[in-house]
Amino acid sequence: MASDRNDEYDAEFDVGRLYVWGVSLLIGFIGYTSQIFVYWSYLGGFTPKGILVLGAFNFLLHLLYYNYYLAVTVPPGHVPLGWEPPRTGANVYELKRDTQKPRYCRMCRSFKPPRTHHCVECERCVLKMDHHCPWTNNCVGYFNQAHFLRFIYMVDVTCAFAIILHSLRLWELVKDSLNGTYTVRQPTQTEVAFLIINTTLAGLVLLFVGILSGYHLYLVGSNTTTIESREKSRVEKLVRAKRCQPTPYPYDLGFVRNLKSVFGPRVLAWWIPQRAAGSGLDFDIKSTLTPPVYWPPPGYTRDPDAPKTLFKGKDGTRVVSEVDADGELVIRQYNSSADPAALESGGADTKPFDSGRDDDKSATGDEFDFDDDDSTDSDDELIDAQPS
């Protein structure tokens, strides 16, 4: 069994490396074949114009490569060994949604700081986890988020530069063809082929990465991760349904401060790769909020004692998890003739089973009951298991 798991992990690891090699080769293919077969002759080789344009293009290309290297190799940040949440004085508390205790990861055997989630691909808890990116074979988290963002923005800039140069050459060829004369030289079939192929590839990359870049600009502008954007959407729905109190998102500090929290305090140095400041264990919150703040807010999920449908058959039979009159969590099967209201009262024909779950709860507040590692945030793990 252990051997099977290791083989599966090795296969996944190889696929991840394949993605990285694929991205690296695509960047190199577009970048270097464009220069060799299109730009070099078009710009006149070692002329002032050629040196200036190709120098700028290669600067962008190698800055793109370097940021990709950092996005792939820099760890996103992990919970320090033995870390425990402060019992008092924290800006934000993130509690388990069923017991209202500090979140604890049973797989990593550690508490989770705010904005931390467990990645099922990396098999570790990641500080300020945004998502697991297959294209970098790495999680995007606190310490490499800026590298990832610089990488995708450099993809946009470099592809746009390449498309402009290709378009200028293509426009020149069209004019020369119409006039019957060639201002530079008559193109070879190889040049025309790479002109078409690279323009198409660069255009597709710019389209898809541009959409991703726009989405992440929106996220970083509101100091939100991909996971937190789903949390915010759910909170808004619960507020509209009057199942949750209106709660402001605590990490939105304003557009400029949000960008500085990711790229660094010096605006002119945002394009320069640098190590993220801070620890990733605590975060500033809105000045209008008084700590401690609880996010996601109470009521984020339904009452843990409410019946939950585990299985629904085609004949109407339902298997439901619920708390019985004695306070025991049981699993019951309801037949098709059962009144739906019986799910709340337990008055239908049932087959009870003891689930063996301990639903002990502790009070919320500045001080918590730090119980053992039996409690794990199942809802949280469900979110974490969905890489983007």
Number of C-alpha atoms within 10 A of each C-alpha: 6 7 8 9 10 11 12 12 13 12 12 14 14 13 14 18 17 16 15 20 14 13 15 15 12 14 20 15 13 18 21 14 15 21 19 13 18 24 22 15 16 19 20 13 15 12 10 11 12 17 15 12 16 18 12 13 20 15 13 19 21 16 20 21 18 16 25 24 17 19 28 23 13 18 17 22 22 23 20 13 10 8 12 15 18 14 14 12 11 15 19 22 27 20 23 19 23 20 18 18 24 27 26 23 21 15 13 15 15 18 23 25 29 23 24 25 26 24 20 16 19 13 10 17 25 29 27 27 26 26 22 22 17 18 18 22 22 22 29 28 26 25 26 26 25 27 27 24 23 25 23 22 23 22 26 23 18 25 29 16 17 22 20 13 22 22 15 12 18 17 12 16 20 13 13 16 12 10 9 8 12 15 10 14 11 12 14 10 9 10 18 16 13 18 22 13 14 22 22 13 16 23 17 13 18 22 14 11 17 18 13 15 21 12 13 19 16 14 18 23 19 20 24 24 21 16 20 20 15 13 18 18 10 15 25 17 13 18 15 12 9 11 15 18 15 13 16 16 22 23 17 18 19 12 13 13 16 19 21 16 18 21 25 21 14 8 11 8 11 16 18 14 17 15 13 17 13 11 14 21 19 17 17 12 18 15 11 9 12 11 16 15 18 18 21 23 20 19 15 20 16 15 10 13 15 12 21 16 15 12 12 14 10 7 9 13 15 21 20 19 23 24 18 17 9 6 10 16 21 18 21 24 21 22 17 15 11 18 15 13 10 12 20 15 13 19 13 18 15 16 12 16 13 11 12 9 11 10 15 10 11 13 11 15 14 13 13 17 14 15 12 10 15 11 20 22 18 13 12 17 15 11 16 22 15 13 16 11
